[in-house]
Amino acid sequence: MNGQAADRPVRGVSSLFMTHPGLLAMMFFLLIAVINRQIELIVLCILTLAIAGCARLWAAFSGRNMEFSARLSPQKTFPEEEVSLEISCENKKLLPVSVRVVVPVDKGPGPETGDVLNGESGLLSYEEASFSWRFSAGYRGVYDVGPVEKVTGDLFGFFDREFQTGEKLELIVYPRILPVRPLEILRREFFGAPGVKSPVNDPVYIMGTREYLGGRPAKYIHWKASARHNKLQEKIFEPTEQEKVLFLIDAAGYVRENARPEFEKMLEGVASFAAGLDRRGVSFGLVANCLMRPAGLPVLPVAYSRDQLPRLLETAARMKMEAASGLPDILGGIILPAGISCVFFSLYRDHLCEVFSEHFKDKKVPFMPVISRPAGSGGAGKGPGTVIDINEVFL
């Protein structure tokens, strides 16, 4: 994480007289003072031990009636965008206390290390305090923020009581969405399946009628309904979709070659293509053979809705560069809708790419391979057909 803490105080070391060796030494001096009848030393030792006892009792009650809350805004973001973390604490008792919060931030999938955010303050009776930090995640992935470790104690800082509060907050960092060249996918259906917004009206799926609006073609007039209502009525068509695109990701090559930069760029390409399809009202889905965080496989059914792009972005954010079972096995357990087109992403054009190419060719499904390492740069053989280099799709 690239962190910029608003407040990072460093907690001082407590007095040596309040440590266990210091208190044992003070008791020894008290014994010597009593034996030698040294009144001044006796008073000093008793006062020190009394202060230590009161401070320890103070610290024992310091954690009671304390309320903590943490808020991360936003919880879903893109790389390099600023995130705000705010922790509020309230002392809901008469006893004043000192409080310190420590927030571990988990490292993400990139090469950066984790961070620890901390802040400290004194709270009087029924007083509130807040700590805030601003930071950014430089890499796609899922980060654990917390749980918050809180330390309360006496105002002198002699004794502490440490415990955790709340659950972990989850920061989801999407892949970057960059300008890309549009996908040239052949349409498999003229009208497609009903139920999705489209500029093309399907004459087969008629939802109902309404009063005729001037300027519409006469072929849309429903004559029987017009006669029944004694007023011109026009047909209301159920909108249809024209394209359906399935993104297939073979992560095995990236894992085998430990190709982290290529893996991240490939996910940026998937996210960017999906954003373009979403703007055009095209249905899309995702299937990949890698693991996700915290668990599961990246399988997103082909659909079009206002939540489809956020779902794909979150799925891509949770993907780990760890291979799962074979992609054909995962794909075999999924019922694919008719009329889809397939965009296949892999590190290079290997045997699996050729197998999928023949498979979808037999099913008359348009198939487009997109590779991260073209032939001649450490990839597999060339093979026939059109292959797109992921490095050339970004504008």
C-alpha positions in Angstrom: 0.0 0.0 0.0 1.1 3.5 -0.6 0.1 5.1 2.7 0.0 8.6 3.9 -1.1 8.6 7.5 -2.7 11.8 8.8 -1.5 11.0 12.3 1.3 8.5 13.2 2.4 9.2 16.7 5.1 7.1 18.3 4.2 5.8 21.8 6.9 6.5 24.4 8.4 3.9 26.7 6.7 3.7 30.1 8.7 4.5 33.2 11.2 1.9 34.3 9.8 2.2 37.8 6.5 0.7 36.5 8.0 -2.4 34.9 8.0 -5.6 36.8 11.8 -5.5 37.6 11.4 -1.9 38.7 8.5 -2.7 41.0 10.4 -5.6 42.5 13.4 -3.4 43.1 11.1 -0.8 44.7 9.7 -3.4 47.1 13.3 -4.4 47.9 14.2 -0.8 48.7 11.1 -0.5 50.8 12.2 -3.5 52.8 15.7 -2.1 53.3 14.3 1.3 54.2 12.0 -0.3 56.9 14.9 -2.2 58.3 17.1 0.9 58.5 14.2 3.2 59.5 14.7 5.5 56.5 11.5 7.5 56.6 12.1 9.5 53.4 12.9 6.3 51.4 9.9 4.5 52.9 7.5 7.3 51.9 9.0 7.4 48.4 8.7 3.6 47.9 5.1 3.6 49.2 4.1 6.4 46.9 5.7 4.8 43.9 4.0 1.4 44.7 0.7 3.2 45.3 0.9 5.0 42.0 1.7 1.8 40.2 -1.2 0.0 41.9 -3.6 2.8 41.0 -2.4 3.0 37.4 -2.7 -0.7 37.0 -6.3 -0.6 38.4 -6.9 2.4 36.1 -5.7 0.5 33.1 -7.8 -2.5 34.0 -11.0 -0.4 33.9 -9.9 1.7 30.9 -11.4 -0.6 28.3 -14.9 -0.6 29.7 -17.6 1.4 28.0 -15.5 2.2 25.0 -17.0 2.3 21.6 -15.0 2.0 18.3 -16.1 2.2 14.7 -14.1 2.0 11.5 -15.2 3.2 8.1 -13.4 2.7 4.8 -14.4 4.9 1.9 -14.7 3.8 -0.8 -14.5 0.1 -0.3 -14.2 -0.6 -4.0 -11.8 1.4 -6.1 -9.2 1.4 -8.9 -5.4 1.4 -8.6 -3.8 4.7 -7.5 -7.1 6.2 -6.4 -7.2 7.6 -2.8 -9.0 5.7 -0.1 -9.9 7.2 3.3 -9.9 5.1 6.5 -11.5 6.7 9.6 -11.7 5.2 13.1 -13.8 6.8 15.8 -13.6 6.0 19.5 -15.8 7.3 22.3 -15.1 7.1 26.0 -18.6 6.6 27.5 -17.6 6.7 31.2 -16.3 9.1 33.8 -12.8 7.7 34.0 -10.4 9.4 31.5 -8.2 7.1 29.5 -5.5 7.0 26.9 -6.2 5.2 23.7 -4.1 3.9 20.8 -5.3 2.2 17.7 -3.2 0.0 15.4 -4.6 -1.0 12.0 -2.7 -3.6 10.0 -3.2 -3.4 6.2 -2.7 -6.6 4.4 -0.4 -6.6 1.4 -2.0 -7.2 -2.0 -1.0 -9.4 -4.9 1.7 -7.0 -6.1 5.3 -6.7 -4.8 4.5 -4.0 -2.3 4.7 -4.8 1.5 1.9 -4.4 4.0 1.6 -1.3 6.2 0.6 -0.5 9.7 -1.4 2.6 10.6 -1.5 3.8 14.1 -2.7 6.8 16.1 -2.8 7.8 19.8 -4.9 10.2 21.9 -6.1 10.9 25.4 -9.8 10.9 26.1 -11.4 12.7 29.0 -14.8 11.8 30.4 -17.4 11.2 27.7 -15.1 12.5 25.0 -14.7 11.3 21.4 -11.7 11.2 19.2 -11.1 10.1 15.6 -8.1 9.0 13.5 -8.0 9.2 9.8 -5.6 8.1 7.1 -5.5 8.5 3.3 -3.7 5.9 1.2 -3.9 4.3 -2.2 -3.4 0.7 -3.5 -1.0 0.5 -6.3 -2.1 -2.9 -7.5 -5.3 -4.8 -8.4 -6.4 -7.2 -5.7 -8.2 -7.6 -2.3 -6.7 -6.0 0.8 -7.5 -6.8 4.4 -7.7 -3.7 6.5 -7.8 -4.5 10.2 -9.1 -5.9 12.5 -8.4 -2.8 14.6 -6.1 -3.4 17.5 -7.0 -1.0 20.3 -4.9 -0.3 23.4 -6.3 1.6 26.3 -4.7 2.6 29.6 -4.1 5.2 32.2 -3.4 8.8 31.0 0.2 8.5 32.3 0.9 5.6 29.9 2.2 3.4 32.6 0.0 0.3 31.9 -2.0 -0.8 28.9 -4.8 -3.2 28.1 -4.7 -4.5 24.5 -7.5 -6.2 22.6 -9.0 -6.4 19.1 -12.4 -5.0 18.0 -14.5 -5.5 14.9 -14.1 -7.5 11.8 -11.6 -7.0 9.0 -12.5 -4.4 6.4 -12.1 -5.4 2.8 -10.7 -3.1 0.2 -11.3 -4.3 -3.4 -9.1 -2.8 -6.1 -10.4 -3.3 -9.6 -8.2 -3.8 -12.6 -7.6 -0.6 -14.6 -10.0 0.3 -17.3 -8.0 1.6 -20.3 -9.0 2.7 -23.8 -8.9 -0.3 -26.1 -9.7 -1.1 -29.7 -13.3 -2.5 -30.0 -13.8 -6.2 -30.2 -14.7 -7.3 -33.7 -17.0 -10.2 -32.7 -19.3 -11.7 -35.3 -23.0 -11.6 -34.2 -24.5 -15.0 -33.9 -28.2 -13.9 -33.8 -30.0 -11.3 -35.7 -32.4 -10.5 -32.8 -31.0 -12.7 -30.0 -32.8 -13.7 -26.9 -35.5 -11.6 -25.4 -35.3 -9.6 -22.2 -32.4 -7.2 -22.7 -32.4 -3.6 -23.9 -31.6 -3.2 -27.5 -32.2 -0.6 -30.3 -33.7 -3.4 -32.4 -37.3 -4.4 -31.9 -38.0 -8.1 -32.2 -41.4 -8.6 -34.0 -41.8 -12.0 -32.3 -41.9 -10.7 -28.7 -44.8 -8.3 -28.2 -45.3 -7.2 -24.6 -48.6 -5.3 -25.2 -50.0 -2.1 -26.8 -50.3 1.5 -26.1 -51.8 4.6 -27.7 -50.1 5.3 -31.0 -47.6 8.0 -31.0 -47.2 10.1 -34.2 -44.0 9.5 -36.2 -43.8 5.8 -35.6 -43.9 3.5 -38.7 -47.4 2.3 -39.6 -46.2 -1.4 -39.4 -46.1 -1.0 -35.6 -49.9 -0.3 -35.4 -51.9 -3.1 -33.8 -55.1 -3.0 -35.9 -57.1 -5.4 -33.8 -56.3 -3.5 -30.6 -57.1 -0.3 -32.3 -60.5 -1.5 -33.4 -61.2 -2.8 -29.9 -60.3 0.5 -28.2 -61.7 2.6 -31.1 -58.4 4.4 -31.1 -55.1 3.7 -32.8 -52.8 1.4 -30.7 -49.2 0.6 -31.4 -47.3 -2.5 -30.4 -44.9 -2.6 -27.5 -42.0 -4.9 -28.2 -39.9 -6.7 -25.7 -36.3 -5.5 -26.2 -33.8 -8.1 -27.3 -30.0 -8.5 -27.2 -27.8 -8.8 -30.3 -24.5 -10.1 -28.9 -23.3 -12.4 -26.2 -19.6 -12.6 -25.4 -17.9 -15.1 -23.1 -14.4 -14.2 -21.8 -12.3 -17.4 -21.3 -9.1 -17.1 -19.3 -6.5 -19.9 -19.2 -4.3 -18.9 -16.2 -2.2 -22.1 -16.3 0.5 -20.5 -18.6 0.8 -17.4 -16.4 1.2 -19.5 -13.3 3.7 -21.9 -15.0 5.9 -19.0 -16.3 5.3 -16.8 -13.2 4.2 -14.1 -15.6 2.8 -11.6 -13.1 3.0 -8.4 -15.3 1.4 -10.2 -18.2 -1.3 -11.6 -15.9 -2.2 -8.1 -14.6 -2.2 -6.6 -18.1 -4.4 -9.4 -19.3 -7.0 -8.7 -16.6 -6.8 -5.0 -17.5 -7.7 -6.0 -21.1 -10.6 -8.1 -19.9 -11.9 -5.3 -17.8 -11.5 -2.8 -20.6 -13.2 -5.0 -23.2 -16.1 -5.6 -20.7 -16.5 -1.9 -20.1 -16.8 -1.3 -23.8 -19.4 -4.1 -24.2 -21.3 -2.8 -21.3 -21.6 0.7 -22.9 -22.9 -1.0 -26.1 -25.5 -3.0 -24.1 -23.9 -6.4 -24.9 -24.2 -9.4 -22.7 -21.0 -10.9 -21.4 -19.6 -13.4 -18.9 -16.4 -14.8 -17.6 -14.9 -18.2 -17.0 -11.3 -18.7 -15.7 -9.3 -21.6 -14.3 -7.7 -19.9 -11.3 -8.5 -19.5 -7.7 -10.2 -16.5 -6.1 -9.9 -14.8 -2.8 -11.2 -15.9 -0.4 -12.4 -19.0 -2.2 -14.2 -20.2 -5.3 -13.7 -20.1 -9.1 -14.1 -17.1 -11.4 -17.4 -18.1 -13.1 -19.7 -15.3 -14.1 -22.7 -16.3 -16.2 -23.3 -14.5 -19.5 -25.9 -11.7 -18.8 -26.5 -8.1 -19.3 -27.7 -5.9 -16.4 -26.6 -2.7 -14.6 -24.6 -4.9 -12.1 -22.9 -7.1 -14.6 -19.8 -4.9 -15.1 -19.2 -4.4 -11.3 -19.6 -8.1 -10.8 -17.0 -8.8 -13.5 -14.6 -6.2 -12.1 -14.9 -7.6 -8.6 -14.4 -11.1 -9.9 -11.2 -10.0 -11.7 -10.1 -8.2 -8.5 -10.4 -11.4 -6.5 -8.6 -13.6 -8.9 -5.3 -15.0 -7.7 -2.5 -16.1 -10.0 -2.9 -19.7 -8.8 -4.1 -22.4 -11.2 -7.2 -24.4 -10.4 -8.5 -27.4 -12.3 -8.4 -27.5 -16.1 -10.4 -25.0 -18.1 -12.2 -27.6 -20.2 -13.4 -29.3 -17.0 -14.8 -26.0 -15.6 -16.4 -25.1 -18.9 -17.9 -28.6 -19.2 -20.0 -28.0 -16.1 -21.5 -24.8 -17.4 -24.5 -24.5 -19.7 -23.6 -21.8 -22.3 -26.4 -19.8 -24.0 -26.9 -20.1 -27.7 -25.4 -17.5 -30.0 -22.4 -16.6 -28.0 -19.0 -15.4 -29.2 -15.8 -16.4 -27.3 -12.7 -14.3 -26.5 -9.9 -16.6 -25.2 -7.1 -15.1 -23.1 -3.8 -17.0 -22.5 -0.2 -16.3 -22.1 0.7 -17.8 -25.5 -0.9 -19.8 -28.2 -0.5 -23.3 -27.0 -2.3 -26.7 -27.5 -5.3 -25.7 -25.4 -5.9 -22.6 -27.5 -6.0 -24.8 -30.6 -8.3 -27.3 -28.9 -10.8 -24.5 -28.0 -10.5 -23.0 -31.5 -11.5 -26.3 -33.1 -14.2 -26.9 -30.5 -15.9 -23.6 -31.0 -15.4 -23.8 -34.8 -17.4 -27.1 -34.8 -20.1 -25.4 -32.9 -20.0 -22.4 -35.3 -19.2 -20.1 -32.5 -16.9 -17.1 -33.3 -13.6 -17.6 -31.4 -10.9 -14.9 -30.9 -7.6 -15.8 -29.2 -5.9 -13.0 -27.3 -2.4 -13.8 -26.1 0.2 -12.0 -23.9 3.3 -13.4 -25.5 3.2 -13.6 -29.3 5.3 -16.2 -31.2 9.0 -15.4 -31.2 8.9 -13.9 -27.7 9.0 -17.1 -25.7 5.6 -18.3 -26.6 4.3 -21.4 -28.4 4.1 -22.0 -32.1 2.3 -19.8 -34.5 -0.5 -22.0 -35.9 -3.2 -20.9 -38.4 -5.8 -18.3 -37.8 -5.9 -14.7 -36.4 -4.4 -14.1 -33.0 -4.5 -10.8 -31.2 -1.6 -9.5 -29.1 -2.9 -8.0 -25.9 -0.1 -5.4 -26.0 -1.6 -4.0 -29.2 -5.2 -3.6 -28.1 -4.6 -0.7 -25.8 -4.8 2.8 -27.4 
